[in-house]
Amino acid sequence: PAGPSMVVSRNLGVGKVFATNFAPDQEVGFRLAVAGSKGSVQIWDTSTNAAVRRAFANRVAPVEGEVKERLIGVEEDDTDSDSEEELEAGGEGGPGPDRWESMEE
């Protein structure tokens, strides 16, 4: 078929999707990170999906036997480890769930 076609869709339970990104490295290039309005992140190894494996058979490493789909949820840490000094100094950990990073450069 000419043009793109949908291979698979899935509700990852993150709410309204704010960001998606495939891993940049070839070894893990089929891993998709999705973040949404519920404050959660899901990482889906799309190469473990049967439809993806069929559609991209020439790009996915062959595996013998049954492949179990992998989906990993990243939980928000409830501990508040940021001190006021860290926040005033710009925070050592970079942007977090309670801080915004400017998109302007």
C-alpha positions in Angstrom: 0.0 0.0 0.0 1.1 3.5 -0.7 1.6 5.8 2.3 1.4 5.0 6.0 -0.9 2.5 7.6 -1.7 1.7 11.3 0.0 -1.4 12.6 -1.3 -1.3 16.2 -2.9 1.0 18.7 -3.1 0.8 22.5 -4.4 2.8 25.4 -1.5 3.1 27.7 -3.5 4.7 30.5 -1.5 8.0 30.8 -4.5 10.3 30.1 -4.2 12.9 27.4 -0.9 12.3 25.7 1.6 15.1 26.2 4.8 13.5 24.7 5.9 10.4 22.9 9.4 9.4 21.8 11.1 6.3 20.5 14.4 5.4 22.0 17.3 6.9 19.8 19.6 3.8 20.0 19.2 1.1 17.4 19.5 -1.7 20.0 16.3 -0.4 21.8 14.8 1.6 18.9 11.4 -0.1 19.2 10.9 1.2 22.8 8.3 3.9 23.0 8.0 6.3 26.0 4.6 8.0 26.4 3.8 10.6 29.1 0.4 12.1 29.8 -2.0 14.2 31.8 -2.3 11.6 34.6 1.4 12.4 35.5 2.6 8.9 34.5 5.0 7.6 31.9 4.7 4.2 30.2 7.5 2.6 28.2 6.3 0.0 25.7 8.7 -2.3 23.9 6.7 -2.3 20.7 9.0 -5.0 19.2 7.2 -7.5 21.6 3.9 -6.9 19.9 2.9 -9.6 17.3 1.5 -7.0 14.8 4.7 -4.9 15.0 6.9 -8.0 14.6 5.0 -9.0 11.4 5.0 -5.5 9.9 8.7 -4.9 10.7 10.1 -8.4 10.4 13.1 -7.2 8.5 14.0 -4.8 11.3 13.2 -6.7 14.4 15.6 -9.3 15.8 14.3 -12.8 15.3 13.2 -14.6 18.4 12.4 -18.3 18.9 9.3 -19.3 20.8 6.5 -17.1 22.2 7.2 -13.4 22.8 5.5 -11.8 25.8 4.6 -8.1 25.4 6.6 -5.8 27.6 5.0 -2.6 29.0 6.6 -0.8 32.0 4.9 1.9 34.0 7.0 4.5 35.7 5.6 5.6 39.0 5.9 9.1 40.4 8.0 9.2 43.5 5.9 10.5 46.4 8.8 11.6 48.6 9.7 15.3 48.6 13.5 15.2 48.5 14.0 18.8 47.1 15.2 21.2 49.6 14.5 25.0 49.2 18.3 25.5 48.6 18.3 23.1 45.7 15.2 24.7 44.1 16.7 28.2 44.5 20.0 27.0 43.0 18.1 25.6 40.0 17.8 22.0 41.4 20.5 19.5 40.8 18.1 16.9 39.4 16.8 19.0 36.5 13.1 19.4 35.8 10.8 17.2 37.8 7.1 16.8 38.2 6.7 20.0 40.2 9.1 22.1 38.1 8.7 23.3 34.5 11.5 23.4 32.0 11.4 26.2 29.4 11.0 25.1 25.8 12.6 28.4 24.7 16.3 28.3 23.9 
